[in-house]
Amino acid sequence: MGEVPGGVVVGVVDAEELVPVVRAAAWEALAHGGVLRVLHAVEWPLPPGSAEGLGHVQRAERVIAPFVELVAKEFPQVRAVPDIFSGSPAPALLRRSHEATLVVVGHRGSGGFPRLPLGSVALQVATHAACPVLVIRPGEEQDPPPQRPRVVVGAEASAVPAEVMDFAVAAAVRREADLDVIHAVAPPVLARAGTTGPVLTDQQALSDSAAKALERELAAYRKQWPRLRLHVSEGRPANVLVEASRSAVLLVAGTRGRSGLRRLMLGSVSGEVLHHAHCPVAVIPCAVEGEEHPDGP
């Protein structure tokens, strides 16, 4: 089962709190080929309280069936495909990420899956996936979107990776939302100035320079979606983005590189945002020149 390529993949367990996660995945599937693969990974030994007397396929089918029925009822344009995987959830979702256009996971303490440390599945998948990953906190229905919803994306000083901006623009267009590109400038710090002693960094000059560079980079995207706005704010990038997420319907973050500490920590900013954002977070893998993508897990 689960041999349909492409589309959107969502990981599920036997928990009603994942209903909003599956709804979000089905809505995304409308724009990504109309196929939603509903994946359940069967781990051994089975978690305490699992139904006895059922084979692993029957047990997985029983978990998946209510979500497939939900999609068929609420999203008739989407074809929901059961996807049963024998093994742990994170490796299952990572393997599927090499075929999918988007992976959707829940993140609430256990990452939406039982018997795992804090956020481990969501963090592993967001860190290692070969495609974009949408992380949603299950059990927390989103408030009705404001009259002018907003999508937020974090920007570095020189540019925003094309992979991130392409995803963010498409997400804003689908949601008919403002697209706020936010660049955070660290608070003033003391810098050495030779024999003259320490001086404050010229923060305004740094902000102006970053704004000019980013405006040049964003000009083409503004033609695609005029509701794009650039904001340069003072503060730690993670703190600024988390605060901006309070009034956002989606926060888009990019990750550079696929090896070393980034693979383990997801990067300090993206990692903090993933754990503390007040809205769904899309994590977009960004290629680094000269670095090859790894083979499938």
N, C-alpha and C positions, 0 to 999 in steps of 0.2 A: 504494500500500500504506500501511498505518498510519492509516486513516481512522476507526478505532474510537475514539469519544470516552471521556473519563473513565478510570478505572482507575489503575494504577501504570505508570510509565515507567522503564525501566532502560537506561542506556547501556552498550554492550559494544564490545569490539574482539576481535581474534583472539588471545586470551590465556587460558590455563587458570586463571590466578590470579584471574580474575573469577568463577569458579564460586561462591564464598561470597557475592559481591555479588548474583548472580542468585538464589541460594537465598533470601537475605534479602528481595529484592524480591518473589519469589513468595509468601513467607510473609505479607508485608504485603498483597499483592493479595487474599488470602483475606478480609481485612477491608475492602477497598476496591472492591467490585464484582466480584471474581473475574476481572478482566482484567489481563494483564500485557503491556505493549507493549515488545518487545525491540528497541531502537533501535541502528542502526549508521549512522554518518555517513561517507559516502565523500568524502574530500578530494582535491582536485587541486592540484598533481601528486601522484601516489600516493607513499606512503612507500617508502623503499628496502626491497627484499626482498619487495614485494608480488607476488602471482602474476601472471604475464604471460599474455596471450592470453584473458583473461576480461573480459566486459563488467562495468560497475560494478554492475549489478543482480545478476549471477551471483556476483560477488566478495562482495557484501554478504550474499547468501543463504547463501553458504558459511560466513561468519563467524557469522551468526545461528543457523543450523540446529542446532548442538550444544546451544545454550542452550535453544532451544525444545524439543528432545528431552528435555533434563534436566528441564524444568518438567513436561512431559507425564508423565514417569516418576515423579517424586517428589511432584508436586502435581497429581494428576488433576482436582481441583476447579477449578483455575485454567486459563483459556484464554490461551495465549501467542500473541501476534499479532506477526509480523515487521513491523518499521517501518524502512524504508530512507529515508535523507535524504541529498540531495546538497549537500554543504557541510561546514562545520566543526562539531565536536561540540557546543561550547557553545551557539551559536545554535540548533542543532537541538533540544537539550534545553530551552532557554528557550522556544522556540515551543510545544513540547508541554506545557510547564508551565501554559499558559493553559487547557488542556483537562483536565489530569490532576488527581488528588487528591493524588498524591505522586510525586516524582522521586527515583530512587535512583542514586547515582554512586559510583564508586570513587575513592579518593584515596591515591596512593602515589607521591610524587615527581612523576611526570608527570600526576597526576590520573587515572590509569587510561587515558590516551590517549597515543599516540606523538607526538613532535615538538613538544611544548608545554612551556613553562617550568613550574617547580615549582608543582604544584597548581593550575594556571591554570583548567582546566575545572571542577574541584570548586568553586573559589573564585568563579568567574564565575557558575556556576549557583546556588550557595547565596546569592550576593549579589543576583541579579537575578530569580530565579524568582518566578512568580506564585502558587506553591503551596508547601507544605512540602517540604524536601529532606532526604533521609537520606544521610549521607556515611559510607562504610565503607572501611576500609583493606583492599584486596584482597590476597590471598596470605597473610593472617594469620587462620587459622581461630580463632574465638572459643573460649576455654576453656569447659568445661561450666559452665552457670550455677550459682551457689551455691544451697544449699537455700532461702535467702530472697533471691532476686534483687532488685536495686534499680534504679529509674529516678531519675536526678538532673536537677533543673531549677534554673536560676539565677534569682534574684529580685532586683529592685531594691528600694530602701528603702520605697517607698510601695505598690507592688502588682506583681503578675505579670500581664502582658497575658492577656486571656481566651483569645486564640488559642493561646497557649503552654500554658496550664493545661488547656484542653480536649484538646489533643493529648497532653499528658503523662499526664493521667488515663486516657485511652483506652489509651495505650501500657502503663501500669502494670496496668490491668485485664486486658488481653490476655496479659501476661506473668506475671500473678499475682505482681506485684513490689511491694515497698515503694516508696513515692514520697517521695523526700527533696527538699524545697524548701530551697535553700541561699541565704542572704543573707550576703555578705561585707562586713564593716566594715573600712575601712582602718585601719592602725595609728595610734596617737596621733600628733598633729602639734601643733606650736606655733602658737597663734593670737594675734593682737593683742588687747589688752584696754585700749585707751586709754592713759592715762598710767601705768597700773600695770605695763606691760611685758608680755612674752609669757607665756602660760600654756598648759598642756596642755589639749587638748579633752577634755571629759567623755565618754570613750569608752563607759562603761557606760550613761550616759543615752541616748546615741545608739543603742546596741544594744537597750535596753529599748523605746525609742520605735519603732524599726523592727519589733521583734518584735510589739508590740501592734497596729501597723497591718497587718502581714502576716497575723496570726492572724485579724483581722476579715475580710480579703479571702479567706482560705483556708477559712473555715468552711463555705461552701456546697460546696466541692470535697471536704472531708473527709466530708460526708454521702454523696457519691457513692462515695468510696473511703476507708474508715476507716484504711487503712494509710498515710495521708499524715502526714508529720512535717516540722516546720519546724526548721531549724538556722541559728543566727546565729554565724558564725565570723569571727575576726580575720584579715585578710590581703588581698592583692590579689585581686579577684574572679576573674581568669583563673587565677591560681595555685591558689586554693581549689577551683575547679571541676575543673581538670585533675587535681589530687590525688584528688578525690572520684571521678573517672572510673575510677580504678584498680580499684575494686570494683563498678562499675556495668555493667549490660548496655546502657544507653542514656543519653545525656546530651542534654537538650532545651534549646536556646538560642533566644531570640527576637531579632529585629532590628527596630528602629523606623525608619520613614521609608524612602523609596525614591529619594532624590535626594542630590546632593552627595557628601560624603566617604563616607557610609554605603554608597552604591552602589559606591564604589571600594574601600573598605577593610573593609566588612562590620561595622565597629565594632571597637574595640580588643579588647574582651572576647570577643565571638563569634569574631573572627578568630583570636585566640590559641588558644581552645578548639578550634576546627576543626582547626588544624594540630597540636596537641599532645595531644589527648585520647587516652586508652588504650582507648576503646570507641567504638562508632558514635555519631555526632552527628546529631541532627535539628535543622535550622535552620528556624524558623517565621517567615514574614513577618508583621509586625504593622502594621496600618494606623494612620496618624496623622491625627487629626481635622483636616479642612480640606485634606488632601493627596490628590490623585487618583492612582489607579493608572495607570501608563502603558499605552499600547497595546501589543499584542504586538510582539515583535522583528521 
